[in-house]
Amino acid sequence: MSEQSRSTGRIRGTGSRRRKPSRARRVKRVALWGVAALVVVGGSGLGYAYFTLNGNLKGVDIDAALGTDRPEDVDDGSQDILVLGSDSRSGANSGYGADEGSARADTAMIVHVNEGHTSASVVSVPRDTLVDRPACTSDTTGERVGAEHETMFNSAYEVGGPACAVKTVESMSGIRMDHYVEVDFTGFTKLVDELGGVKITTSQAIDDPDSHLALKPGTHTLDGEQSLGLVRTRHSVGDGSDLGRIQLQQAFVKALMDQAKSVGVFSDPKTLFGLADTATKAVTTDSQLASVKKLSGFANGLRGLGSENVDMVTLPVEYDPADPNRVLPQKKAGQQVWAALKQDKPVPASATAKSAGDKGGAGKVVR
């Protein structure tokens, strides 16, 4: 999936304590991040499970790589999380293409959870967005990566790993990311399979040979491979652009949350452990979250979230007149988006009214 650019914290407070949630509510809250069932350890007290799951987790020390040159860490009870889907072909992901020695952020979502943890705003960033990438230090190699003007957003992860991706998002938004969560292809498919698949309804046929997905109109329960195909699909749906694919991704996330409500994982310890084992192997987080205890506390603060509480938008963009395969941020509209998140308010409709994102027919294909 090689494409070239034009140019070649800390855990915040999780709010007041609440009553123990129902099983359905516990499932749907963690499904948002793709780490469902991490909370099981805190409730089960199984030492074996704790050490096994803890050993599965991978963390990156973003704070050490970025230092102090970051937006202010405002501890107001809200949380901002950068969620990335990596297109790495290394290791178990080799079945999805040749390993070219690098990976990019195939999917990027900035998740803002409000102060009361009762709602969230999700801002998808098109991977083809041309941005000014700041200089940063790679958390994987320790090397200094120079700044670059108008380069593709997903190049930040490619050249500098998670730390540079976080640095770029913070530079764009002026908002400090509290946490980082990453899922690769294999982790995504295994997690969906462990959940028993995701039910969606398509209003038209989808046939995309590039993503290996062929669906007739109607209701389907997608397995992991089919789900991956859906979130990667861009041809035969909408205008064939990455903006249309983002609409499919947003629809899938909501379907995943809704489907998870009916999964009775907490009634079967074997199923529950299998799901938790898969989930902890599937994700890479910032080092502040890289333990079951910390992830459990983090997830516990999200227990009130359901798909009906999540508003999803795409960063306001317009097509680049010089290259229709790239998009440019709409700066004034983008500032409205970031200001809303900073003020812990919903993103106003005016911010996306003139954007090329969230338009077209792709968003009506899946529900």
N, C-alpha and C positions, 0 to 999 in steps of 0.2 A: 504493500500500500504506500509505495514511495511517492512523495510529492515534494516539490521544492518551493521555497519561499521566493518572493520577488527578488530578494537580495542574494541570493544563491541558496502554641503557647500554653501557653499555660492553660490548664483546665479552668474555665470560669465556673462560677457558682451555678448550681443546677436548680436553684429555687427552693421553696419550702417543701417539706415532706408532705406526701399525700397518701391516701389510702392505697393499700395493695390493689393493683389493677386486676381486672378479669383476664382470663387466659387470652381471649380474643384481642383485647386491648394491648396486652404485652406482646403478642405476636406482631400486630400491625405496626407498632412503634419502631421496632428494630428492623423490620423489613425495608424501611426507607433507605437504610445505609447498606443493605446487603450483608448485615452481620447478625441476622436473626439468631436467637438462641444463645447469645453470649451471656445473657443475664442468668442463665440456668445455674451457673456455678455458685453464684451468691445465694441462691435459694436451696440448692441441693446439699451442700456441705460435703460432697464427695471428693476426698483428697485426691484419688486417682484421676478423676475427671479434671480437677483443677490443674494438676501438674501436666497432664497430657495436653490440655487446651492451651495452657500458658506457653508450653514449648512450641506450639504451632505458630505463634504470633511472630511477625516480623515488624520491626520498627526502624524508622530513620530519624536521626537527630536534626531536625530542621532548625531548631533554635540555635544550635551550635554553628550550623553552616551560615545562617543569616545574621547572627550577631544582634546588635542593638539598632541597626539602621532599618527600622520597621515602623509602621504606624503604631500609634499609642494603643496599649493593651487596656481597653476600657472594660472594667469588671462590673457590668450592669445587669448580669443575669442572662443576657442573650448570648448566642454562640454563632460563630461563622466557621463553616467547614468547607474545605475544597475537596470535592469528590472527583477522582479521575478514573477513567477506564483506559488501561494501557493496551497498546496494540503490539506488545512484545511477542516475538516469535521464538524466543529462546526456551530451552527446556521442554516442558510439557506442552508449550504453545507452538511447537515446531510444525504441528499438523495444519496450522493455519497459514503457512507460507514460509519462505526461506528466511533464516535468521541473518539480518544484515548488520548485526552488531549494535543496533540501537533500537530504541522504541520511542513512540510519541504518545501524546495524550489524545486517544481516539475520541474520547468523550470527556467533557469537563462541565461540572455543575458546582456553582457556589451556593451553598445551602445556608440560609440565615434562619435560625430558630429564635423566635421572639422571647422577650424577657420572661414571660410566664410559661414558656414552653407549651403553649396551646395552639400555635400556628407556625407555619414556616413559609418562607419565600425561596424559590429555587430559580437561579439565573443560569441558564445554559449559555456557554461561550462557544460559538462556532469555531472549530479547529482551524478553519481557513481565514480567520480574522487577522488582518494585518495590524500588528501592534508594535510599539516601541519597547523592546525587551531590555530590561536593565541589566547591568553587570551583576554577576552573582558568583558564588562559590558552590561548585558541585558537591552535594552531600555524598556522592558515590565515589568520586576520585579525589576530592579535595582541591581540584584545579580551579583557577579563576577563569570565568567565562566573560568575555567582553560584551558590552552593550551592542545592540543592533537596532537600526531604524527600520520600521515597516517590514517586519518579518512575520511569518505565520505564528499564530499563538501556540500551536502544538510543538513548535521547535524548541520552546523553553525546556520542556521535559526531555526532549531528545538530546540537547547539548549539556544539560546540567542536572537532570533528574528532578525528584520532587522538590528540592529546595529552590531551584530556579523557577519551577512552575508556580510555587507559592509566592516567590518574590515578584514574578510578573503580575500575578493576580493582585497582590497588594499594591503594586505600582499603579495598576489600572484603576483600582477602586478606592485606594486610600483607606482600606479596611484591613485590620490585622486578622489573619486566619488563625483561629484557635486550634484547629485540628486539620489533619490530612488523612484521607482514606483512599486507597487505591485497590482496584480489582482488575485482574487480567482476564484474558479470554477463558482459560481453563477453569479458573476459580469461579467465574460467572456461570458457566454451564453446569458445573458440579453443584453449585448452590441452588440453582433452579431445579435441577433433578432431585436434589434432596428434599426440596419443598413439595415435590410431587407435580411440578409443572405449573404453568400460569395460564389461566383461561382468558382468552380475548375473543372479540367479535370483529370480523373484517367486513366492511361495507362493499368492497370490491376485491377482485383477484389481485394477488401479489405474486409476481414471477420475476425474481431477480437472480440471474445466474451467478453474479459476482458474490452475493451473500449466500447462495445456495438455498434460497427460500422460495417455495412455491405453495401458495395457499389459495383455496377457492373462497368465494364469499361465504360467510357464515361464522359459526362459533367453533373455536378450536382450543384444545389444551396443548400448549406448546411445551416441548421438553427443552432441556438446556441448549442443545444445538440449534433448534428452531428459534428459541428466544434470542440467542446470539445473532442468528441470521436476521431477525426482525430489527434489532437495534442497530444493525450495520447496513440495513437496506437503504438505498438511495435511488436506485433505478426502478422504473415501472411504477413509482409512487410520486404524486405531486409533480414538481418540475425537475426531479432528478438531482436536486442539489443537497448539500449538507444541511441546509436549513429545513428541508422537508424531513430529512432523517432525524433531526433533533425533535421534531414534532412526534415522530414514532417513538423515540426514546422516552419522551415525557409521558405519552399515553401508556407505554409499557410499565413505567415505574408506578403509575397509579393502579394499573391492573395488578401488578405484583403486590402492592399493599392491600388491595381489596381481596385478592385471592388468599393472602396469608391469614386473613381473619378466620377462614374456615379450616385451617390446618390445625388438627388437634395434637400438636407436638408435645404439649405439656402433660398430656394424659398418658404418654408412653415413654418411659425413661430411655429405652433403647433408641427410639426415633429421635428423642430430644438430644441424646448424646451424639448421635450420628450427624444431626443438623449442626450442632455446636462445633463438632470436630471439622466438618466441611467448611463452616463459616470462618473459623479461626485460621484455617489453611488458605482461605481464599483472599484474605485482605492483607495489605501492608498499611500500617498507620504511622503517624508521628510517634516518637518515642514516649511522649506523655500518655499515649493510649495503649502502648504495647504491653499490656498485662491484662489478664482476665479481670482482676479486681477493678482496674481503672475503666476498662471497657464496660463492665457491668454497671459501675456508677454513672458513666456517661449515658448508657442506654436507659438506665432507670429515670434519668431526667427527661427522657423523650416519650414517656409512657402515654402522654395525652394526645399524641399526634396520630391522625389517620389521614387517608387520602383526601378526605373532604376538607381538611385543615391546611392543605398544601397548595399554594399558588405557584404555578410554573410559567416562566416567561423566558424569552431568548434575549440576550443582550442586544439592544437596538443597533442595527447595522444597515448598510446599503451596499449594493453590488459595486465593486471597483470598476469604474469606466475603462480602465486600462487592461483589466483582466476579469472576465465574468466568473472565473473560478475562485475569485477571492472576494472578501467583503471587508468594508471599512467601518469602524465604529462611528456611530452618530454621537459626537462628543456631548452635545447639550442634553440629548435624551439619555445618554449613558449616565451623566451626572445626576439626573433625576432618579435613576435606579439606585445608584450608590447612596445618594442622600436619603432615600427612603429606608434603606437597610440600616444606615447609621442612626437614623432617628427611630428605628424599630417600628416602622410603619409599612403597610402594604405598598407594593410598587404601583404607582398611579397609572391608569389606562393611557393617559396622555404621553407617558414615556415611551410606549411602544406603538403609538398610533400610526406613525410614519415609517416604522421599521419594516425591512424586508423579511424579518423573522416573524414567526407566529402567523404567517399568512399562507395562502395556497391551500390545496386540498388534502395534503398529507395528514393534517391533524384530524380529519374527519374519517380517515380510512380505518382506524383502529379505536376500539373502545372496550 
